Amino acid sequence: MSSQGATPAGGVAAQTLQPTTWEWHDDTVRERKRAVADRIIAIANPKTTLDLGCGSGLLVQALAEKGVDARGIDVDDEALAGAHPEVRDRLEVHDWSRSLPQRYDLVSCFEALEATDGPTAQAIIDAVCAATDRVLFSPSREGLLLDGFSPWEWAASFAERGFFRRTDLNLDFLSVDAVLFERADLQPRDIVHRYESAMAPLEAGLREQRALLGRQARDRSATRRVAELEGLLRKAQHDVLTTRDHIIGLEAEKLQLQVQATRLNNRVVAQQERVRKLRTKLTNQQRRAERAESKLDQVRTSRAWRIGRRLARGKTPEL
């Protein structure tokens, strides 16, 4: 949470007014610092504090507003260039690896040791542990493994000096890597119990996460199967729709054929009726012809017919 000033400072005297940074004019940033100060007071209730890498002094000012005798140090004048006049007299330049000015109820160091090598880090830990019984520490994510000085190396180094991690605190309001190291005369059993009690819920959570991953893997497999079945269902639905379209087309064609058949049937019926009428007419004509022929036969066999034929031949008919 420390900040490096962007404007060079001409000196470190308290009466010199340094240019303020944008952070001092950002209400959101300042409120966030006040919220952090509230949490620090709730956890440690310090009367005096020292912030290593204090930068422009926002956290120092937030703690001072709440009645804490808060101080801050940084490595050079440029680091304090953005300090506000109202907090500038609480800040000073100091080499962190040297003895600190006095003892404090709490020393904080937030993301201020990114470029610290092993020997320098050990000197800083010596100086800090000699000046307090509680250290609120949060390494920079970018510098966690710098020069091999990892989080467990920090913890081991503090443990060498009798400072052990408070495993009962949740410091996520600072960062996921934040730790409160506290001086304590712990027996091996106490240390094991403290760390095992912290590890147990982590292991339970890990088992739960593994089980969840297993369920998710099974769910993914089931999801893939469902996707396959949905694909088959969509294909079947497409086939059904295609078949239905074919059926509708066939039914339309059938209807057209039925209409044509009805028309043809009507024409056949009409033709049959016409044939019937023609047959009736023919029958009538045949009957008339038969009657005419019968009459003709009668005429042909009559005496008048014979006489007429003889006359037509020029013969005298017999009387």
LOKOLSE-305472 format. One record per residue (C-alpha): residue in one letter; residue number from 1; x, y, z. Coordinates in nm, 4 decimals, always signed. Layout:
(site 'A', NUM, (X, Y, Z))
...
//
This chain:
(site 'M', 1, (+0.0000, +0.0000, +0.0000))
(site 'S', 2, (+0.2991, +0.2274, +0.0001))
(site 'S', 3, (+0.3252, +0.4743, -0.2845))
(site 'Q', 4, (+0.6250, +0.6241, -0.4571))
(site 'G', 5, (+0.6043, +0.9979, -0.5124))
(site 'A', 6, (+0.6388, +1.1075, -0.8720))
(site 'T', 7, (+0.7703, +1.4634, -0.8044))
(site 'P', 8, (+1.1269, +1.5051, -0.6714))
(site 'A', 9, (+1.1578, +1.6729, -0.3345))
(site 'G', 10, (+1.4078, +1.9437, -0.2570))
(site 'G', 11, (+1.4566, +1.8413, +0.1075))
(site 'V', 12, (+1.3092, +1.6597, +0.4039))
(site 'A', 13, (+1.2531, +1.9433, +0.6464))
(site 'A', 14, (+0.9041, +1.9400, +0.7966))
(site 'Q', 15, (+0.8428, +2.3044, +0.7065))
(site 'T', 16, (+0.9059, +2.2426, +0.3340))
(site 'L', 17, (+0.5716, +2.2091, +0.1527))
(site 'Q', 18, (+0.5860, +1.9216, -0.0921))
(site 'P', 19, (+0.3481, +1.8925, -0.3875))
(site 'T', 20, (+0.0549, +1.6624, -0.3158))
(site 'T', 21, (-0.0223, +1.3561, -0.5260))
(site 'W', 22, (-0.3538, +1.2714, -0.6898))
(site 'E', 23, (-0.4187, +1.0200, -0.4105))
(site 'W', 24, (-0.4772, +1.2982, -0.1599))
(site 'H', 25, (-0.7493, +1.4398, -0.3831))
(site 'D', 26, (-0.9169, +1.1040, -0.4493))
(site 'D', 27, (-1.1874, +1.0532, -0.1862))
(site 'T', 28, (-1.2231, +0.6866, -0.2813))
(site 'V', 29, (-0.8557, +0.6136, -0.2159))
(site 'R', 30, (-0.8565, +0.8002, +0.1146))
(site 'E', 31, (-1.1744, +0.6241, +0.2309))
(site 'R', 32, (-1.0165, +0.2906, +0.1446))
(site 'K', 33, (-0.7147, +0.3811, +0.3579))
(site 'R', 34, (-0.9466, +0.4819, +0.6439))
(site 'A', 35, (-1.1233, +0.1454, +0.6154))
(site 'V', 36, (-0.7860, -0.0322, +0.6368))
(site 'A', 37, (-0.6984, +0.1759, +0.9414))
(site 'D', 38, (-1.0261, +0.0719, +1.1066))
(site 'R', 39, (-0.9454, -0.2952, +1.0501))
(site 'I', 40, (-0.5897, -0.2567, +1.1812))
(site 'I', 41, (-0.7196, -0.0926, +1.4995))
(site 'A', 42, (-0.9848, -0.3632, +1.5395))
(site 'I', 43, (-0.7245, -0.6390, +1.5075))
(site 'A', 44, (-0.4279, -0.4958, +1.6992))
(site 'N', 45, (-0.5549, -0.1808, +1.8788))
(site 'P', 46, (-0.2110, -0.0162, +1.8588))
(site 'K', 47, (-0.1266, +0.3099, +2.0304))
(site 'T', 48, (+0.1847, +0.3642, +1.8196))
(site 'T', 49, (+0.2563, +0.2430, +1.4667))
(site 'L', 50, (+0.5295, +0.2668, +1.2070))
(site 'D', 51, (+0.4628, +0.2194, +0.8347))
(site 'L', 52, (+0.7686, +0.1077, +0.6364))
(site 'G', 53, (+0.7525, +0.2366, +0.2815))
(site 'C', 54, (+0.4926, +0.4959, +0.3779))
(site 'G', 55, (+0.5136, +0.6893, +0.0497))
(site 'S', 56, (+0.2805, +0.9907, +0.0621))
(site 'G', 57, (+0.1580, +0.8927, +0.4088))
(site 'L', 58, (-0.2091, +0.8156, +0.3403))
(site 'L', 59, (-0.2236, +0.5248, +0.5858))
(site 'V', 60, (-0.0290, +0.7197, +0.8459))
(site 'Q', 61, (-0.2799, +1.0054, +0.8190))
(site 'A', 62, (-0.5780, +0.7633, +0.8325))
(site 'L', 63, (-0.4449, +0.6085, +1.1558))
(site 'A', 64, (-0.3597, +0.9495, +1.3046))
(site 'E', 65, (-0.7175, +1.0681, +1.2381))
(site 'K', 66, (-0.8345, +0.7823, +1.4630))
(site 'G', 67, (-0.6094, +0.8737, +1.7537))
(site 'V', 68, (-0.3103, +0.6484, +1.6796))
(site 'D', 69, (+0.0396, +0.7960, +1.7115))
(site 'A', 70, (+0.1270, +0.6861, +1.3581))
(site 'R', 71, (+0.4624, +0.7413, +1.1917))
(site 'G', 72, (+0.6120, +0.6505, +0.8567))
(site 'I', 73, (+0.9540, +0.6043, +0.7035))
(site 'D', 74, (+1.0762, +0.5600, +0.3482))
(site 'V', 75, (+1.4109, +0.5193, +0.1830))
(site 'D', 76, (+1.4743, +0.8663, +0.0374))
(site 'D', 77, (+1.3419, +1.2163, -0.0170))
(site 'E', 78, (+1.1874, +1.1291, -0.3509))
(site 'A', 79, (+0.9722, +0.8615, -0.1873))
(site 'L', 80, (+0.8158, +1.1293, +0.0375))
(site 'A', 81, (+0.7769, +1.3893, -0.2371))
(site 'G', 82, (+0.4008, +1.3501, -0.2550))
(site 'A', 83, (+0.3400, +1.3816, +0.1195))
(site 'H', 84, (+0.0681, +1.6244, +0.2214))
(site 'P', 85, (+0.1718, +1.9091, +0.4559))
(site 'E', 86, (-0.0719, +1.7904, +0.7231))
(site 'V', 87, (+0.1145, +1.4591, +0.7588))
(site 'R', 88, (+0.4651, +1.5528, +0.6465))
(site 'D', 89, (+0.5984, +1.5968, +1.0019))
(site 'R', 90, (+0.5057, +1.2330, +1.0761))
(site 'L', 91, (+0.7263, +1.1027, +0.7960))
(site 'E', 92, (+1.1024, +1.0775, +0.7630))
(site 'V', 93, (+1.3735, +0.9233, +0.5521))
(site 'H', 94, (+1.5365, +0.6208, +0.7142))
(site 'D', 95, (+1.7388, +0.3190, +0.6083))
(site 'W', 96, (+1.5116, +0.0236, +0.6918))
(site 'S', 97, (+1.8008, -0.2114, +0.7589))
(site 'R', 98, (+1.9277, +0.0104, +1.0427))
(site 'S', 99, (+1.7801, +0.0322, +1.3921))
(site 'L', 100, (+1.4401, +0.1984, +1.3916))
(site 'P', 101, (+1.3880, +0.5276, +1.5795))
(site 'Q', 102, (+1.1909, +0.3772, +1.8722))
(site 'R', 103, (+0.9647, +0.0901, +1.9716))
(site 'Y', 104, (+0.6110, +0.0636, +1.8342))
(site 'D', 105, (+0.3032, -0.1393, +1.9148))
(site 'L', 106, (+0.2797, -0.2348, +1.5477))
(site 'V', 107, (+0.5066, -0.2075, +1.2437))
(site 'S', 108, (+0.3445, -0.2394, +0.9015))
(site 'C', 109, (+0.5122, -0.3077, +0.5724))
(site 'F', 110, (+0.2898, -0.3356, +0.2652))
(site 'E', 111, (+0.4414, -0.4268, -0.0737))
(site 'A', 112, (+0.7527, -0.2215, -0.0053))
(site 'L', 113, (+1.0276, -0.4841, -0.0334))
(site 'E', 114, (+1.0026, -0.5801, -0.4019))
(site 'A', 115, (+1.3750, -0.5333, -0.4730))
(site 'T', 116, (+1.5150, -0.6634, -0.1424))
(site 'D', 117, (+1.7812, -0.9329, -0.1555))
(site 'G', 118, (+1.8273, -1.1982, +0.1101))
(site 'P', 119, (+2.0935, -1.0342, +0.3311))
(site 'T', 120, (+1.9174, -0.6979, +0.3237))
(site 'A', 121, (+1.5859, -0.8645, +0.4048))
(site 'Q', 122, (+1.7437, -1.0328, +0.7082))
(site 'A', 123, (+1.8804, -0.6979, +0.8282))
(site 'I', 124, (+1.5369, -0.5380, +0.7878))
(site 'I', 125, (+1.3725, -0.8231, +0.9813))
(site 'D', 126, (+1.6295, -0.7766, +1.2595))
(site 'A', 127, (+1.5570, -0.4042, +1.2796))
(site 'V', 128, (+1.1798, -0.4540, +1.2736))
(site 'C', 129, (+1.1735, -0.7334, +1.5316))
(site 'A', 130, (+1.3888, -0.5237, +1.7664))
(site 'A', 131, (+1.1357, -0.2374, +1.7496))
(site 'T', 132, (+0.8019, -0.4173, +1.7982))
(site 'D', 133, (+0.6208, -0.7340, +1.9021))
(site 'R', 134, (+0.3800, -0.7317, +1.6050))
(site 'V', 135, (+0.4482, -0.6966, +1.2336))
(site 'L', 136, (+0.1726, -0.6567, +0.9755))
(site 'F', 137, (+0.3360, -0.7731, +0.6561))
(site 'S', 138, (+0.2145, -0.8000, +0.2973))
(site 'P', 139, (+0.4691, -0.8798, +0.0237))
(site 'S', 140, (+0.4300, -0.7613, -0.3309))
(site 'R', 141, (+0.2881, -1.0267, -0.5641))
(site 'E', 142, (+0.5506, -0.9270, -0.8211))
(site 'G', 143, (+0.8342, -0.9671, -0.5708))
(site 'L', 144, (+0.7259, -1.2815, -0.3878))
(site 'L', 145, (+0.9968, -1.5029, -0.5358))
(site 'L', 146, (+1.2545, -1.2327, -0.6059))
(site 'D', 147, (+1.6081, -1.3670, -0.5396))
(site 'G', 148, (+1.4504, -1.6818, -0.3980))
(site 'F', 149, (+1.3028, -1.4956, -0.0968))
(site 'S', 150, (+0.9589, -1.6578, -0.0975))
(site 'P', 151, (+0.6673, -1.6172, +0.1506))
(site 'W', 152, (+0.7802, -1.9223, +0.3467))
(site 'E', 153, (+1.1299, -1.7734, +0.3667))
(site 'W', 154, (+0.9853, -1.4580, +0.5214))
(site 'A', 155, (+0.7822, -1.6682, +0.7667))
(site 'A', 156, (+1.0830, -1.8840, +0.8557))
(site 'S', 157, (+1.3006, -1.5768, +0.9096))
(site 'F', 158, (+1.0471, -1.4199, +1.1445))
(site 'A', 159, (+1.0100, -1.7535, +1.3279))
(site 'E', 160, (+1.3878, -1.7594, +1.3905))
(site 'R', 161, (+1.3361, -1.4398, +1.5889))
(site 'G', 162, (+1.0390, -1.5681, +1.7856))
(site 'F', 163, (+0.7668, -1.4200, +1.5634))
(site 'F', 164, (+0.4929, -1.6534, +1.4462))
(site 'R', 165, (+0.2029, -1.6108, +1.2106))
(site 'R', 166, (-0.1412, -1.5470, +1.3577))
(site 'T', 167, (-0.3393, -1.8149, +1.1814))
(site 'D', 168, (-0.6704, -1.7073, +1.3357))
(site 'L', 169, (-0.6920, -1.3808, +1.1398))
(site 'N', 170, (-0.8342, -1.3118, +0.7966))
(site 'L', 171, (-0.6310, -1.0313, +0.6407))
(site 'D', 172, (-0.7812, -1.0415, +0.2932))
(site 'F', 173, (-0.8753, -0.6751, +0.3341))
(site 'L', 174, (-0.5025, -0.6091, +0.2769))
(site 'S', 175, (-0.4150, -0.8869, +0.0316))
(site 'V', 176, (-0.4352, -1.2641, +0.0045))
(site 'D', 177, (-0.0696, -1.2832, +0.1162))
(site 'A', 178, (-0.0959, -1.0505, +0.4169))
(site 'V', 179, (+0.0334, -1.1884, +0.7494))
(site 'L', 180, (+0.0396, -1.0685, +1.1089))
(site 'F', 181, (+0.3608, -1.1933, +1.2726))
(site 'E', 182, (+0.3482, -1.1740, +1.6519))
(site 'R', 183, (+0.6176, -1.2356, +1.9102))
(site 'A', 184, (+0.5243, -1.5442, +2.1120))
(site 'D', 185, (+0.6957, -1.8019, +2.3331))
(site 'L', 186, (+0.5518, -2.1101, +2.1657))
(site 'Q', 187, (+0.6382, -2.4720, +2.2300))
(site 'P', 188, (+0.6681, -2.7085, +1.9326))
(site 'R', 189, (+0.3273, -2.8527, +2.0200))
(site 'D', 190, (+0.1714, -2.5048, +2.0110))
(site 'I', 191, (+0.3282, -2.4310, +1.6725))
(site 'V', 192, (+0.2158, -2.7617, +1.5254))
(site 'H', 193, (-0.1334, -2.7195, +1.6686))
(site 'R', 194, (-0.1613, -2.3642, +1.5336))
(site 'Y', 195, (-0.0510, -2.4517, +1.1829))
(site 'E', 196, (-0.2427, -2.7800, +1.1693))
(site 'S', 197, (-0.5607, -2.6036, +1.2810))
(site 'A', 198, (-0.5063, -2.3576, +0.9981))
(site 'M', 199, (-0.4244, -2.6331, +0.7503))
(site 'A', 200, (-0.7257, -2.8506, +0.8345))
(site 'P', 201, (-0.9909, -2.6242, +0.6802))
(site 'L', 202, (-0.7591, -2.5576, +0.3862))
(site 'E', 203, (-0.7230, -2.9311, +0.3249))
(site 'A', 204, (-1.0992, -2.9754, +0.3656))
(site 'G', 205, (-1.1535, -2.6965, +0.1158))
(site 'L', 206, (-0.9006, -2.8578, -0.1180))
(site 'R', 207, (-1.0810, -3.1917, -0.0947))
(site 'E', 208, (-1.4079, -3.0140, -0.1624))
(site 'Q', 209, (-1.2543, -2.8386, -0.4625))
(site 'R', 210, (-1.1206, -3.1688, -0.5923))
(site 'A', 211, (-1.4623, -3.3285, -0.5474))
(site 'L', 212, (-1.6173, -3.0301, -0.7217))
(site 'L', 213, (-1.3686, -3.0641, -1.0075))
(site 'G', 214, (-1.4571, -3.4330, -1.0296))
(site 'R', 215, (-1.8264, -3.3498, -1.0431))
(site 'Q', 216, (-1.7576, -3.0811, -1.2992))
(site 'A', 217, (-1.5604, -3.3307, -1.5090))
(site 'R', 218, (-1.8505, -3.5743, -1.4889))
(site 'D', 219, (-2.0891, -3.2908, -1.5612))
(site 'R', 220, (-1.8793, -3.1938, -1.8636))
(site 'S', 221, (-1.8933, -3.5545, -1.9826))
(site 'A', 222, (-2.2680, -3.5587, -1.9245))
(site 'T', 223, (-2.2933, -3.2208, -2.0934))
(site 'R', 224, (-2.1099, -3.3551, -2.3969))
(site 'R', 225, (-2.3422, -3.6571, -2.4036))
(site 'V', 226, (-2.6430, -3.4285, -2.3695))
(site 'A', 227, (-2.5030, -3.2162, -2.6526))
(site 'E', 228, (-2.4645, -3.5289, -2.8653))
(site 'L', 229, (-2.8195, -3.6382, -2.7843))
(site 'E', 230, (-2.9467, -3.2899, -2.8554))
(site 'G', 231, (-2.7665, -3.3048, -3.1893))
(site 'L', 232, (-2.9323, -3.6389, -3.2650))
(site 'L', 233, (-3.2657, -3.4966, -3.1534))
(site 'R', 234, (-3.2232, -3.1936, -3.3787))
(site 'K', 235, (-3.1351, -3.4245, -3.6692))
(site 'A', 236, (-3.4380, -3.6424, -3.5930))
(site 'Q', 237, (-3.6553, -3.3318, -3.5734))
(site 'H', 238, (-3.5124, -3.2165, -3.9058))
(site 'D', 239, (-3.5831, -3.5579, -4.0556))
(site 'V', 240, (-3.9376, -3.5486, -3.9153))
(site 'L', 241, (-3.9928, -3.2025, -4.0600))
(site 'T', 242, (-3.8488, -3.3125, -4.3941))
(site 'T', 243, (-4.0680, -3.6245, -4.3928))
(site 'R', 244, (-4.3679, -3.4161, -4.2953))
(site 'D', 245, (-4.2959, -3.1812, -4.5840))
(site 'H', 246, (-4.2752, -3.4793, -4.8160))
(site 'I', 247, (-4.6029, -3.6149, -4.6776))
(site 'I', 248, (-4.7673, -3.2756, -4.7184))
(site 'G', 249, (-4.6371, -3.2638, -5.0760))
(site 'L', 250, (-4.7674, -3.6126, -5.1440))
(site 'E', 251, (-5.1005, -3.5293, -4.9867))
(site 'A', 252, (-5.1215, -3.2175, -5.2034))
(site 'E', 253, (-5.0363, -3.4278, -5.5076))
(site 'K', 254, (-5.2921, -3.6872, -5.3983))
(site 'L', 255, (-5.5538, -3.4150, -5.3618))
(site 'Q', 256, (-5.4724, -3.2877, -5.7083))
(site 'L', 257, (-5.5007, -3.6410, -5.8468))
(site 'Q', 258, (-5.8295, -3.6862, -5.6614))
(site 'V', 259, (-5.9594, -3.3642, -5.8137))
(site 'Q', 260, (-5.8455, -3.4800, -6.1549))
(site 'A', 261, (-5.9985, -3.8222, -6.0931))
(site 'T', 262, (-6.3253, -3.6609, -5.9879))
(site 'R', 263, (-6.3250, -3.4506, -6.3020))
(site 'L', 264, (-6.2454, -3.7562, -6.5141))
(site 'N', 265, (-6.5120, -3.9555, -6.3333))
(site 'N', 266, (-6.7624, -3.6777, -6.3961))
(site 'R', 267, (-6.6605, -3.6780, -6.7594))
(site 'V', 268, (-6.6961, -4.0587, -6.7715))
(site 'V', 269, (-7.0383, -4.0352, -6.6115))
(site 'A', 270, (-7.1330, -3.7669, -6.8595))
(site 'Q', 271, (-7.0025, -3.9805, -7.1460))
(site 'Q', 272, (-7.1814, -4.2833, -7.0087))
(site 'E', 273, (-7.5039, -4.0826, -6.9933))
(site 'R', 274, (-7.4432, -3.9664, -7.3472))
(site 'V', 275, (-7.3770, -4.3242, -7.4568))
(site 'R', 276, (-7.6922, -4.4342, -7.2780))
(site 'K', 277, (-7.8922, -4.1696, -7.4567))
(site 'L', 278, (-7.7318, -4.2604, -7.7897))
(site 'R', 279, (-7.8045, -4.6247, -7.7271))
(site 'T', 280, (-8.1656, -4.5415, -7.6447))
(site 'K', 281, (-8.1873, -4.3315, -7.9595))
(site 'L', 282, (-8.0265, -4.6118, -8.1594))
(site 'T', 283, (-8.2684, -4.8614, -8.0161))
(site 'N', 284, (-8.5597, -4.6399, -8.1076))
(site 'Q', 285, (-8.4223, -4.5913, -8.4551))
(site 'Q', 286, (-8.3682, -4.9664, -8.4891))
(site 'R', 287, (-8.7252, -5.0268, -8.3863))
(site 'R', 288, (-8.8463, -4.7708, -8.6358))
(site 'A', 289, (-8.6269, -4.9309, -8.8997))
(site 'E', 290, (-8.7652, -5.2703, -8.8112))
(site 'R', 291, (-9.1199, -5.1401, -8.8352))
(site 'A', 292, (-9.0357, -4.9732, -9.1646))
(site 'E', 293, (-8.8791, -5.2916, -9.2960))
(site 'S', 294, (-9.1775, -5.4895, -9.1798))
(site 'K', 295, (-9.4047, -5.2516, -9.3580))
(site 'L', 296, (-9.1775, -5.2733, -9.6596))
(site 'D', 297, (-9.1976, -5.6490, -9.6525))
(site 'Q', 298, (-9.5714, -5.6247, -9.6316))
(site 'V', 299, (-9.5688, -5.3896, -9.9261))
(site 'R', 300, (-9.3386, -5.6156, -10.1205))
(site 'T', 301, (-9.5673, -5.9142, -10.0723))
(site 'S', 302, (-9.8819, -5.7230, -10.1580))
(site 'R', 303, (-10.0663, -5.7544, -10.4889))
(site 'A', 304, (-10.0305, -5.3863, -10.5530))
(site 'W', 305, (-9.6525, -5.4163, -10.5291))
(site 'R', 306, (-9.6457, -5.6996, -10.7801))
(site 'I', 307, (-9.8668, -5.5122, -11.0184))
(site 'G', 308, (-9.6510, -5.2078, -10.9835))
(site 'R', 309, (-9.3413, -5.4034, -11.0632))
(site 'R', 310, (-9.4969, -5.5568, -11.3699))
(site 'L', 311, (-9.6023, -5.2195, -11.4885))
(site 'A', 312, (-9.2508, -5.0946, -11.4273))
(site 'R', 313, (-9.1223, -5.3762, -11.6477))
(site 'G', 314, (-9.3715, -5.3000, -11.9229))
(site 'K', 315, (-9.5779, -5.6107, -11.8762))
(site 'T', 316, (-9.9517, -5.6360, -11.8567))
(site 'P', 317, (-10.0564, -5.7361, -11.5163))
(site 'E', 318, (-10.2726, -6.0421, -11.4803))
(site 'L', 319, (-10.6234, -5.9713, -11.3645))
//
